[in-house]
Amino acid sequence: MTPAAYVRLDLDAVRHNLHQVKRYAPNHKIMAVIKANAYGHGITRVARALTEADGLAVARLDEGVRLRKAGITQPITVLQGFVCSDELQSMLQHGLDAVVHTPQQIELLQQQSAHNPGLTVWLKMDSGMNRLGFKNADFANAYQALLRCSIVEQPVNLITHFANADDLLDDKTRCQIDVFNRAIEGFPGQRSIANSAGIIGWPNVISDWVRPGLMLYGCSPFAGKTGTDFGLRPVMSLHARVIAVKNVSAGETVGYSGTWQCKVDTRIGVISIGYGDGYHRHTRPEAPVLVNGQRVPLIGRVSMDMITVDLTSQPHASPGDPVTLWGPGLPVEEIARYADTIPYTLLCGITQRVYVVEQ
Ligand SMILES: Cc1ncc(COP(=O)(O)O)c(C=O)c1O
């Protein structure tokens, strides 16, 4: 019996995509970004598929602890670091590496007596994103302060993050690279700059580590492209089934608020998936859905447990027939456009009731 809604996860595709990252960045070490439950794919299973990555990155401490408890031994960097002494202790206890981006974190490190092993630190520069990190002189001062912290492993590593690398015409990325390179000149630590868009779009950035996220899951970081354009394979596909087929007369409306009106007598299919599963509520009519492998258009509003499609081109479709919402042959990037969002939110948004099938 197939579940009403399920995702299929192709872990071979994760490994394939990691190899593609290596082709784009052959002289770099790879810190695979698996925060937010590995972009909705399952943090532990993805970590286990990524044994060839040199390190892993998560956003939050609890994600790192979870990986350690699952027996993952690679270096794990916590991109948000710690905010209090208890969190710092936990990072030491679990052997997690910290991004340091505030003066308060440095004070906590100064208060900490020596520990063996010490804490591996990535000092974050704000090179123009204006989110996390130190700017200009504060960055140099923070670096000097970390040199004097007995708990900090030396050398201190150096990290920044791109704001607009997915826009190849925007000068901002070049500026960020220059700002970062000037700030770290002469510092001996390892350097890390590029996310997926940086890896593919800015191949001449000099650093030691790259930090791919989205491309590991098979998606394009560039609007108007799909992962396939860059030799990537989708990892997640989302599936459901037809649960009812009916005829609706011309002039009648379908679904909540009656936003869809049939222009002609229409054979519609009701599909067992909705925003309660992570199929985006704002996906527009005409978004493609695969029924029996053939594209049909979404009609009406997405409701919590169901969507409706126009089955005019599929006169033989019937309850039980397989449906794909995204996956091979129907890129999640394309569905994201119909939902006025980005593939990240669709992948991260799959809910708990959706079954998971590993392949
Ligand atoms: C600091 C940092 N590095 C790398 C990444 C990976 O980015 P992407 O998924 O676009 O490759 C992220 C993701 O948001 C991030 O916050």
The ligand as a Gaussian input file, in Angstrom:
#p B3LYP/6-31G(d) Opt

LIG

0 1
 C       27.007000      30.568000       6.390000
 C       26.460000      29.699000       5.295000
 N       27.307000      29.048000       4.484000
 C       26.861000      28.267000       3.486000
 C       25.509000      28.097000       3.252000
 C       25.046000      27.231000       2.103000
 O       24.358000      27.986000       1.177000
 P       23.706000      27.329000      -0.135000
 O       22.638000      26.415000       0.350000
 O       23.149000      28.467000      -0.886000
 O       24.805000      26.599000      -0.814000
 C       24.593000      28.759000       4.075000
 C       23.161000      28.623000       3.819000
 O       22.333000      29.446000       4.052000
 C       25.078000      29.581000       5.134000
 O       24.232000      30.237000       5.937000

